[in-house]
Amino acid sequence: MSEFAELLAGKLEGALPRQTRVERRRAGMLGPKRVRRIEVVLPSERLQLQADEGSLQASWARVSGGIALKHETVALSEWVDLLSSALAAEAERNDDARRALSAMLI
């Protein structure tokens, strides 16, 4: 699961750096930094993936004016679907997002 989070974090940071926040923490004193949290903030949605000891917890929030109106914990497969839909909608609204997402998929 951590490999998935690492790959996804790298892709999202590269494609949408302003909308993506990634928190990394070192595993032990000398261990490598690993993804602990990924947050994608879009105009009407906020998606978060939390990595915790080999498991992933996913959540989604409907946002208006920067305030979360509805917050849900969702299954990882549903989170991926929500992220895909949100990114597709963002690509329709924003040419830069469309180009970045096209590059991410290559």
SVG drawing of the C-alpha trace seen along z (x, -y; Angstrom):
<svg xmlns="http://www.w3.org/2000/svg" viewBox="-22 -31 42 34">
<polyline fill="none" stroke="black" stroke-width="0.4" points="0.0,0.0 2.8,-2.4 4.1,-1.9 0.7,-3.1 0.8,-6.2 4.4,-7.0 3.6,-6.6 0.3,-8.6 1.9,-11.4 4.7,-11.8 2.3,-11.9 -0.1,-14.4 2.7,-16.6 4.1,-16.7 0.8,-17.3 -1.0,-19.6 1.5,-21.1 -0.7,-23.9 -3.6,-21.7 -1.7,-18.8 -0.2,-18.7 1.9,-15.7 3.2,-15.1 6.2,-12.8 7.8,-11.5 11.0,-9.6 10.6,-6.0 12.9,-5.9 16.0,-8.0 17.7,-7.1 15.0,-5.6 13.7,-7.0 10.9,-9.6 7.5,-8.0 4.2,-9.5 1.9,-9.9 -0.8,-12.0 -1.9,-13.2 -4.4,-16.0 -5.8,-17.2 -7.7,-20.5 -10.0,-21.5 -12.5,-24.3 -15.5,-22.1 -13.8,-19.0 -11.0,-18.0 -9.7,-14.4 -7.3,-13.0 -5.4,-9.7 -3.8,-8.9 -1.1,-6.2 -0.9,-4.5 1.2,-1.4 0.6,0.3 -3.0,-0.7 -4.7,-3.6 -7.6,-5.6 -9.4,-7.7 -11.8,-10.6 -13.6,-13.0 -15.2,-16.4 -17.5,-18.7 -16.1,-22.3 -17.7,-25.7 -15.9,-28.9 -13.0,-26.9 -15.3,-25.3 -16.0,-21.6 -19.8,-21.1 -19.8,-17.4 -17.1,-15.0 -17.0,-11.2 -14.7,-8.3 -14.8,-6.2 -13.4,-2.9 -10.1,-3.3 -11.7,-2.2 -14.5,-4.8 -11.8,-7.4 -10.0,-6.6 -13.2,-7.0 -14.0,-10.3 -10.4,-11.6 -10.7,-10.6 -14.1,-12.4 -12.8,-15.5 -9.6,-15.7 -11.7,-15.2 -13.9,-18.1 -10.9,-20.2 -9.4,-19.5 -12.6,-20.6 -12.4,-24.0 -8.6,-24.6 -6.3,-24.3 -3.2,-24.0 -4.8,-21.2 -5.7,-19.4 -2.1,-19.5 -0.7,-18.5 -3.1,-15.5 -2.3,-14.4 1.3,-14.4 0.6,-12.5 -1.1,-9.7 1.7,-9.2"/>
</svg>
